[in-house]
Protein backbone atom coordinates (compact mmCIF):
# COMPACT_ATOMS: atom_id res chain seq x y z
CA UNK A 1 0.00 0.00 0.00
CA UNK A 2 1.68 3.17 -1.23
CA UNK A 3 0.83 6.86 -1.13
CA UNK A 4 2.46 10.15 -2.11
CA UNK A 5 1.57 13.74 -1.22
CA UNK A 6 3.09 17.19 -1.66
CA UNK A 7 2.78 20.09 0.81
CA UNK A 8 3.83 23.74 0.47
CA UNK A 9 5.96 25.89 2.73
CA UNK A 10 4.45 28.88 4.49
CA UNK A 11 5.38 32.35 5.70
CA UNK A 12 4.21 34.19 8.80
CA UNK A 13 1.62 36.92 9.17
CA UNK A 14 1.35 36.58 12.97
CA UNK A 15 3.60 34.52 15.23
CA UNK A 16 1.41 32.59 17.68
CA UNK A 17 4.01 32.45 20.47
CA UNK A 18 2.75 35.61 22.17
CA UNK A 19 -0.97 34.90 22.52
CA UNK A 20 -1.81 31.60 20.82
CA UNK A 21 -3.42 33.37 17.87
CA UNK A 22 -1.43 32.91 14.69
CA UNK A 23 -1.63 33.53 10.97
CA UNK A 24 0.35 32.14 8.03
CA UNK A 25 0.23 31.95 4.23
CA UNK A 26 1.23 29.16 1.87
CA UNK A 27 4.31 29.65 -0.34
CA UNK A 28 5.03 27.86 -3.60
CA UNK A 29 7.96 25.73 -2.38
CA UNK A 30 7.23 22.09 -1.74
CA UNK A 31 7.97 19.02 0.33
CA UNK A 32 7.13 15.54 -0.97
CA UNK A 33 6.34 12.52 1.21
CA UNK A 34 6.25 8.91 0.01
CA UNK A 35 4.70 6.30 2.29
CA UNK A 36 4.80 2.53 1.83
CA UNK A 37 2.79 0.46 4.33
CA UNK A 38 3.13 -3.15 5.39
CA UNK A 39 0.73 -5.23 7.51
CA UNK A 40 2.90 -5.03 10.61
CA UNK A 41 6.29 -3.95 11.89
CA UNK A 42 7.75 -0.57 12.86
CA UNK A 43 7.54 2.74 11.00
CA UNK A 44 10.91 3.98 9.79
CA UNK A 45 11.56 7.34 8.20
CA UNK A 46 14.26 9.00 6.11
CA UNK A 47 14.80 12.60 5.08
CA UNK A 48 16.51 13.07 1.72
CA UNK A 49 19.78 14.96 2.07
CA UNK A 50 19.64 14.81 5.89
CA UNK A 51 21.01 11.39 6.89
CA UNK A 52 21.11 12.44 10.55
CA UNK A 53 17.78 14.28 10.45
CA UNK A 54 15.21 13.64 13.17
CA UNK A 55 12.45 11.46 11.68
CA UNK A 56 10.30 11.28 14.82
CA UNK A 57 7.66 13.64 13.45
CA UNK A 58 7.02 11.86 10.16
CA UNK A 59 7.09 8.45 11.81
CA UNK A 60 4.56 9.62 14.39
CA UNK A 61 2.31 10.98 11.62
CA UNK A 62 2.21 7.57 9.95
CA UNK A 63 1.50 5.83 13.24
CA UNK A 64 -1.36 8.16 14.18
CA UNK A 65 -3.04 7.73 10.80
CA UNK A 66 -2.69 3.95 10.67
CA UNK A 67 -3.92 3.61 14.25
CA UNK A 68 -7.01 5.70 13.47
CA UNK A 69 -7.84 4.69 9.90
CA UNK A 70 -6.03 1.39 9.42
CA UNK A 71 -4.90 -1.57 11.50
CA UNK A 72 -1.70 -0.18 12.96
CA UNK A 73 0.36 -0.90 9.85
CA UNK A 74 4.10 -0.29 9.80
CA UNK A 75 6.27 0.61 6.86
CA UNK A 76 8.46 3.41 5.57
CA UNK A 77 8.13 7.15 4.99
CA UNK A 78 10.56 9.27 3.01
CA UNK A 79 10.48 13.04 2.58
CA UNK A 80 12.29 15.18 0.04
CA UNK A 81 12.08 18.95 0.26
CA UNK A 82 12.78 22.21 -1.52
CA UNK A 83 12.06 23.97 1.79
CA UNK A 84 15.09 24.87 3.92
CA UNK A 85 14.96 23.07 7.27
CA UNK A 86 14.79 25.03 10.55
CA UNK A 87 14.54 28.28 8.62
CA UNK A 88 11.11 29.51 9.76
CA UNK A 89 9.38 28.40 6.56
CA UNK A 90 7.23 25.69 8.17
CA UNK A 91 9.15 22.68 6.92
CA UNK A 92 7.90 20.64 9.88
CA UNK A 93 4.26 21.49 9.16
CA UNK A 94 4.75 20.65 5.49
CA UNK A 95 6.39 17.34 6.40
CA UNK A 96 3.54 16.46 8.75
CA UNK A 97 0.85 17.44 6.25
CA UNK A 98 2.41 15.56 3.34
CA UNK A 99 3.01 12.49 5.47
CA UNK A 100 -0.53 12.44 6.85
CA UNK A 101 -2.12 12.74 3.39
CA UNK A 102 0.28 10.24 1.86
CA UNK A 103 -0.59 7.73 4.59
CA UNK A 104 -4.31 8.35 4.15
CA UNK A 105 -3.84 7.80 0.42
CA UNK A 106 -1.98 4.53 1.05
CA UNK A 107 -4.94 3.39 3.16
CA UNK A 108 -7.46 4.64 0.56
CA UNK A 109 -8.92 6.77 3.35
CA UNK A 110 -8.54 10.35 2.11
CA UNK A 111 -12.32 10.79 1.96
CA UNK A 112 -12.72 9.85 5.62
CA UNK A 113 -11.26 13.06 7.07
CA UNK A 114 -11.45 16.76 6.16
CA UNK A 115 -8.23 18.46 5.22
CA UNK A 116 -8.47 20.69 8.31
CA UNK A 117 -8.74 17.61 10.50
CA UNK A 118 -5.87 16.00 8.60
CA UNK A 119 -3.79 19.05 9.55
CA UNK A 120 -4.84 18.56 13.17
CA UNK A 121 -3.43 15.02 13.07
CA UNK A 122 -0.10 16.45 11.99
CA UNK A 123 -0.29 19.06 14.75
CA UNK A 124 -0.88 16.30 17.30
CA UNK A 125 2.15 14.44 15.95
CA UNK A 126 4.26 17.63 16.15
CA UNK A 127 3.31 18.14 19.77
CA UNK A 128 4.09 14.53 20.63
CA UNK A 129 7.41 14.76 18.77
CA UNK A 130 8.34 17.98 20.61
CA UNK A 131 9.10 19.97 17.47
CA UNK A 132 6.71 22.86 18.12
CA UNK A 133 6.10 25.27 20.95
CA UNK A 134 2.54 26.25 19.98
CA UNK A 135 1.17 23.24 18.10
CA UNK A 136 1.55 25.36 14.97
CA UNK A 137 -2.00 24.94 13.69
CA UNK A 138 -1.58 28.30 11.93
CA UNK A 139 1.36 26.97 9.92
CA UNK A 140 -0.23 23.56 9.39
CA UNK A 141 -3.56 24.98 8.23
CA UNK A 142 -1.95 27.37 5.75
CA UNK A 143 0.17 24.56 4.30
CA UNK A 144 -2.74 22.11 4.22
CA UNK A 145 -5.47 24.44 2.90
CA UNK A 146 -3.45 26.98 0.89
CA UNK A 147 -3.95 30.72 0.99
CA UNK A 148 -3.75 32.58 4.29
CA UNK A 149 -5.26 31.36 7.54
CA UNK A 150 -5.84 32.84 11.00
CA UNK A 151 -6.10 30.36 13.87
CA UNK A 152 -6.46 29.88 17.61
CA UNK A 153 -3.58 27.52 18.29
CA UNK A 154 -4.71 26.76 21.82
CA UNK A 155 -7.91 25.20 20.47
CA UNK A 156 -6.67 24.22 16.98
CA UNK A 157 -9.52 26.38 15.68
CA UNK A 158 -9.61 27.90 12.20
CA UNK A 159 -10.77 31.51 12.60
CA UNK A 160 -10.46 32.64 8.97
CA UNK A 161 -9.11 31.54 5.60
CA UNK A 162 -8.60 33.75 2.58
CA UNK A 163 -7.06 33.49 -0.88
CA UNK A 164 -4.17 35.86 -1.54
CA UNK A 165 -2.11 36.26 -4.68
CA UNK A 166 1.26 37.79 -3.92
CA UNK A 167 4.73 37.50 -5.25
CA UNK A 168 6.95 36.46 -2.35
CA UNK A 169 10.63 37.18 -1.74
CA UNK A 170 12.46 35.01 0.80
CA UNK A 171 15.85 35.65 2.37
CA UNK A 172 17.29 32.73 4.34
CA UNK A 173 20.59 33.28 6.15
CA UNK A 174 22.93 30.33 6.74
CA UNK A 175 22.06 29.74 10.40
CA UNK A 176 19.16 27.62 11.62
CA UNK A 177 16.60 28.27 14.35
CA UNK A 178 14.36 25.64 15.94
CA UNK A 179 10.83 26.64 16.93
CA UNK A 180 10.80 24.43 20.02
CA UNK A 181 13.83 26.36 21.37
CA UNK A 182 12.25 29.83 21.06
CA UNK A 183 12.05 32.03 24.17
CA UNK A 184 8.29 31.91 24.73
CA UNK A 185 8.35 34.11 27.83
CA UNK A 186 10.12 36.89 25.94
CA UNK A 187 7.68 36.57 23.03
CA UNK A 188 4.75 36.90 25.42
CA UNK A 189 6.03 40.34 26.36
CA UNK A 190 4.96 41.63 22.93
CA UNK A 191 1.40 40.32 23.36
CA UNK A 192 -0.20 43.80 22.96
CA UNK A 193 1.41 44.09 19.53
CA UNK A 194 0.32 40.55 18.67
CA UNK A 195 -3.27 41.48 19.54
CA UNK A 196 -3.01 44.42 17.13
CA UNK A 197 -1.63 42.14 14.43
CA UNK A 198 -4.50 39.69 14.98
CA UNK A 199 -7.04 42.48 14.56
CA UNK A 200 -5.37 43.59 11.33
CA UNK A 201 -5.27 40.04 9.98
CA UNK A 202 -8.93 39.37 10.81
CA UNK A 203 -9.78 42.60 8.99
CA UNK A 204 -7.91 41.34 5.92
CA UNK A 205 -5.01 43.79 6.28
CA UNK A 206 -2.48 40.97 6.02
CA UNK A 207 0.41 42.99 4.62
CA UNK A 208 0.28 45.60 7.39
CA UNK A 209 -0.14 42.83 9.93
CA UNK A 210 3.03 41.13 8.64
CA UNK A 211 5.14 44.23 9.04
CA UNK A 212 3.98 44.97 12.60
CA UNK A 213 4.57 41.32 13.48
CA UNK A 214 8.02 41.42 11.94
CA UNK A 215 9.15 44.44 13.91
CA UNK A 216 7.78 43.04 17.17
CA UNK A 217 9.22 39.55 16.86
CA UNK A 218 12.62 40.45 15.49
CA UNK A 219 13.01 42.44 18.70
CA UNK A 220 11.59 39.67 20.90
CA UNK A 221 13.68 36.91 19.31
CA UNK A 222 16.89 38.90 19.02
CA UNK A 223 17.16 39.25 15.24
CA UNK A 224 18.29 42.36 13.39
CA UNK A 225 15.44 44.47 11.95
CA UNK A 226 17.67 45.69 9.13
CA UNK A 227 16.34 43.34 6.41
CA UNK A 228 12.79 44.45 7.24
CA UNK A 229 13.70 48.11 7.16
CA UNK A 230 15.46 47.64 3.81
CA UNK A 231 12.32 46.08 2.34
CA UNK A 232 9.68 48.40 3.81
CA UNK A 233 9.91 51.18 1.19
CA UNK A 234 9.22 48.66 -1.58
CA UNK A 235 7.26 45.68 -0.22
CA UNK A 236 3.57 45.61 0.67
CA UNK A 237 4.47 43.60 3.77
CA UNK A 238 7.59 42.09 5.32
CA UNK A 239 8.14 39.91 8.37
CA UNK A 240 10.39 37.52 10.19
CA UNK A 241 9.00 34.11 9.26
CA UNK A 242 8.15 31.98 12.27
CA UNK A 243 10.94 32.07 14.81
CA UNK A 244 13.39 32.89 12.03
CA UNK A 245 15.88 33.19 10.67
CA UNK A 246 14.17 33.66 7.27
CA UNK A 247 12.52 36.93 6.30
CA UNK A 248 9.67 37.08 3.78
CA UNK A 249 8.42 40.09 1.83
CA UNK A 250 5.24 40.21 -0.26
CA UNK A 251 4.05 42.53 -3.00
CA UNK A 252 4.45 42.76 -6.76
CA UNK A 253 7.41 41.29 -8.57
CA UNK A 254 8.95 44.54 -9.85
CA UNK A 255 9.09 46.02 -6.34
CA UNK A 256 10.39 42.79 -4.85
CA UNK A 257 13.16 42.66 -7.46
CA UNK A 258 14.44 45.91 -5.96
CA UNK A 259 14.44 44.31 -2.51
CA UNK A 260 16.14 41.25 -3.95
CA UNK A 261 19.06 43.36 -5.17
CA UNK A 262 19.52 44.62 -1.60
CA UNK A 263 19.09 41.29 0.16
CA UNK A 264 21.41 39.48 -2.24
CA UNK A 265 24.26 41.49 -0.75
CA UNK A 266 23.65 39.59 2.49
CA UNK A 267 25.07 36.17 3.26
CA UNK A 268 22.58 33.42 2.59
CA UNK A 269 20.03 32.62 -0.10
CA UNK A 270 17.47 34.96 -1.65
CA UNK A 271 14.71 33.60 -3.90
CA UNK A 272 11.48 34.74 -5.50
CA UNK A 273 8.32 32.68 -5.55
CA UNK A 274 4.55 33.20 -5.18
CA UNK A 275 1.78 32.34 -2.79
CA UNK A 276 0.10 28.95 -3.19
CA UNK A 277 -3.66 28.44 -2.99
CA UNK A 278 -4.13 24.67 -3.45
CA UNK A 279 -2.53 23.50 -0.22
CA UNK A 280 -1.40 19.92 0.34
CA UNK A 281 -2.44 17.38 -2.26
CA UNK A 282 -1.96 13.72 -3.04
CA UNK A 283 -0.11 12.54 -6.11
Secondary structure, 3 states (H helix, E strand, C coil): CEEEEEEEEEEEEECCCCCCEEEEEEEEEEEEEEEEEECCCCEEEEECCCCCCCCHHHHHHHHHHHHHHCCCCEEEEEEEECCCCCCCCCHHHHHHHHHHHHHHHHCCCHHHCCHHHHHHHHHHHHHHHCCCCCCCHHHHHHHHHCCEEEEECCCCEEEEEECCCCEEEEEECCCCCCHHHCCHHHHHCCHHHHHHHHHHHHCCCHHHHHHHHHHHHHHHHCCCCHHHHHHHCCCCEEEECCCCCCEEEEECHHHHHHHHHHHCCCCCEEEEEEECCCCCEEC
